Structure formats: structure tokens, C-alpha cells
Amino acid sequence: MDYHYGLALPSAQVRPMMESHQDACERAGTLQCQVMAASATVQGKDDAKAQLTLRATPAWMRMFRARAESDVKGAGGRVADSGTTGEDLSQPIVDAGAAQRARSAEIGRLQGLMARRTKNLQDTLNVEKEITRVQGEMDQARSDMALMSSRVAMETVTIDYQTLGAVAADGVSAPVQQASSAFVRNLMGAFAVIITLASYTLPFALIAAPLIWLLSRRAKKEAAPAV
């Protein structure tokens, strides 16, 4: 089974919460839990994100899922979304086992063929080459079966940690919260545009203002009647 959680937290709690869950997995030991990936980014005081992917035994995963939900509520956050997906590996494992038995029988046949043709060097080399090829396929298939078996024995969870402001609000007050958030973003965007325009026009204004003043004074002097 593969689980996914989206946790919405106060900005200051995003990275510590991810590190706390990562530490819990590492302390459990690799037989119980393995950290597959971990990352965290902070962009400004109110924008933090983190992601953690764990693979663990079903028993440890049940305990962790309950803990994660309790942790996020205790930190003043909420579970923004969650999901579960599953993949049936029983048939691929059965097929891989049947293929292994067929390869083992083929190696037995090739070894018997090589024993009967010991007088022909080229035939012997060809049979040895074929045995090596089949053995390589068996080794790769054995590795694939071990991987599938480990996936059956362990479950995966991916947790996305985000700040509360970055997650869409829910409930009756959701439209008001979303409108308020959009108002602040739009207002900040307008200020950003004004500041950007000022950064382009201010240098020209500083140069042009003295020239306009000098030209204005000269025009006034030329227009003044002679005494």
C-alpha cells in the first residue's frame, strides 16, 4: 500500500515536524522503517515546504499514521488531504517464479548437452556462453523477485508539509478566507508593480529634473524685459 498525506502547519512548524517524523523512522531501525527521501525549503517567513517519503512495515506504519495526525493537530495545523493507492503484485510474483523454474530447467538441459559434446571445442564454448546468459537472467529475475517481495512486506507513505496559508481553506468560512488571502496577494502584487516601475523611472527623473529647472530659469531670464 502507498499512502499520501498533505499536512498544513504554521510556517515555523513545517521543518521541525518533518525532521521529527524522519527521526522517528531512523530510531525505529531499517528493519522497521527506511527513509527514502527528505527535503525542505523555506522562502520567506511565511512560506515553508517539506516532503518526506518513508517505507515501513504495516505495524509501524499504522502507529506512525496515528502519530502524524495527532502531531499536526497538536501543532495547530490540520490534515489538508490524504489518499491511499495499492498495487497487486501477487500475479507478477507467480509469473516470475514460473519463469525461474523454466530457466533452471534450461540450464540443466544445456549442462547435459555440454557433457555430451566435450570433444567439440566450439560447441562446448557455445553451450557455456548460453549457460552464462541464462544464469544472468536468473540472477536478475531473483533480484526483481526480492524487490517485489520487499514491496509486499512494507508500505510507503509520502507526507507533504505546507504552511497553512498555502493550503486552500475548507468549511463554511472558506470563501471569506480565500477572498481575504487573494486581497492581500493582489495588494502586495500592486505594490510590487509600483516599486518596479519606480526603480526604472527614478534614475531618469533624477537626471531630467535639474535639466528642466535650468531650462526653465534660462527661459524666464530671456523673457524678462531689459531695464
N, C-alpha and C positions, 0 to 999 in steps of 0.2 A: 504494500500500500504506500502511496505517496500523499502526504498531507501538505497543505499550504495555509499559512496564517498571515494576515495583514494586521499589525498592531499599531494603533495610533496612540502616541505618548506625548507628554510635554517635551519640548525640544531638549532640555537638559538631561532627560532620562533615556533618550534613544540609544546612545552609545553604551552607557553603563548597563542598560538592560541586555543588549546584545552580548556584551562581554560576560555578564553574569550567566547567561544561558550557555555560552561557549565554555566557560569554566566548569559548569555543572557536568557537561558532556565529557570533558577531559578528565575530571576527577573520577568519573564512573569507570574509566578504563576502556581500551579499544575493543574488548570482548563484548561490552555493553553498548558503547556509543563511539562514533567516529565523526570528527569534524571534517566535512567535505569541502566547505568554502565559507569564508567570513570576510566581510568588507564593511566599511563605514566611511561616510563623507559628511562634512559639516560646511555649509555655505551660509555664513552669517549667523546671527544669534538665534534666529527662529526657523532655520531650515537645516535639519539634520536627517540623514537617511542611513540605514544599515540593513544588511541582509546576512542571514546565517542559514546554512544547509547542513543538516545532521543526518546520519544514518545510524539506527539503533535497533535493539531487539524490541519486539512488540511490548514486553512488560515494561521496559524502561521508557518506551515512547508513551504509553498510557500515563505513567507518572509525570512525564515531562509536559504533556499536553495540559494536564490539570494544573500543573505548577505555572505554566506560561499564562494561562487565563487568570489565575489568581494574582500573579505578579503584575500584570498590566493594569488590573483593577486597583491594586494597592498603590500603584504609582500615579493614579489619577487619569489613566487612559482607558481605552476600550479596544475590543476586538472588532476591527473595521470589516474584515471579511475572512472567510475560511472555506476550504474545499478539500475534497478527497478524490483521488483517482486510483484505479487499480489495474493491474495487468496480469492476465492468466498465463503463467509460464509452464503449466503442467504439460501441455502438448509439446512445446519445444524441447523440454527435458526428455520426454519419452522418445521423441524423434532422434535426439542426439544420442541417446543410449542405444537405440537400434542401429544407428549409423556406426557407432563404435564397435558393436559386435560384428557388423559386416566387415569393417576394416581389419579387425583381429582375425577373422576367418581368411581374409585375403592374404594377410601376412603369412599365415600357416600354409596356404597353398603355394605362395611364392618360395617359401623356405623349402618345401618339399620338391618344387621344381628345380631349385638350385642344387639340391643334393643329387638329383638325377643327372645333372649336366655339368659335373665337375671337370670333365675332360675338355670342354669348350670354354676357353677363357672369355671370349666376347659375350657369350650367352650368360656366363656367370656374372660378369660386370653389369650387364643389362638388368638382370634379376636383382642384384644388390642395389642398383640405382632405384628400381621400382619399390623395393622394400623400404629404402630410406624415405622416398616420397610419401608412402602410405603411413609410415611411422610419424613423419612430420605432421600429417593431417590428424593423426590420433592425438598427438600432443596438443595441437591447437584446439581440437574438439574437447579434450579433457579440461583445458583451461577455461573454455567457454562454459562448460557444464558447471565448473566450480563457481564461476561468476554468477550464473543463473541461480544456483543453489543458495549462494550468499544473499542474493536479492530476495529470494523466497523467505529466508530466515530473518531478514532485517527489513525495517521500514525506513522511509525517508521523509523528512519534514523540512520545508523551506519557510523561513519566517522573514517577512519584510517589516522593518520598523520605520515608522514615519512620524513626523510631528503632527499634532492634532490639526493644525491649521491647513496642512496639505491634504487632508482626507476629507472627502465630501461629508457634510453633516447629514444626520438622519433624524427621524422623528417629526413631530408637529412643527417645531421651530426651525426645521431645516431650510425652508425658503428664506426666512429672515436672516439666518446665519450666513447663507450663501450670498445673499444680496449685500450684507454688511462687508463680507470678505471681498466681494467684487468691487464695492465702492472704494475701499482702502487701496486695492490694487490699481484701480483706474486713476485714483487721485495721485498715487505715487508715480504712476506712468506719466501723468500730465506734468508733474514737477520735473521728471526726468527729461521730458522733451524740452521744457523751458530752459533747464540748465544746459542741455546740449546745444540749443540754439544760441544761448548766451556765450558759450565757450567759443563759438565760431564768429559771432558778430562783435564781441567786446574788443578784440585786438584792433579791428578796423575802426571802431568808434573812437578808441583812444588816439589813433593817428589822425582821423578825419576831424575831430573836434577842434584841435588847435589851428588846423589849416582854415577851417570855416571861420573861426574867430578872427584870425589875421586878415583874411579876405574881407570880412565884414568891416573891420576897422579901416582898412585901406579904402573901401568904397565910401565910408562915411566922410573920411578926410577929403576925398576927391569931390564929393558932393557938397562940401561946406563952402559958402561964399567967401571970396577973398576980402579982407578988411583993408 
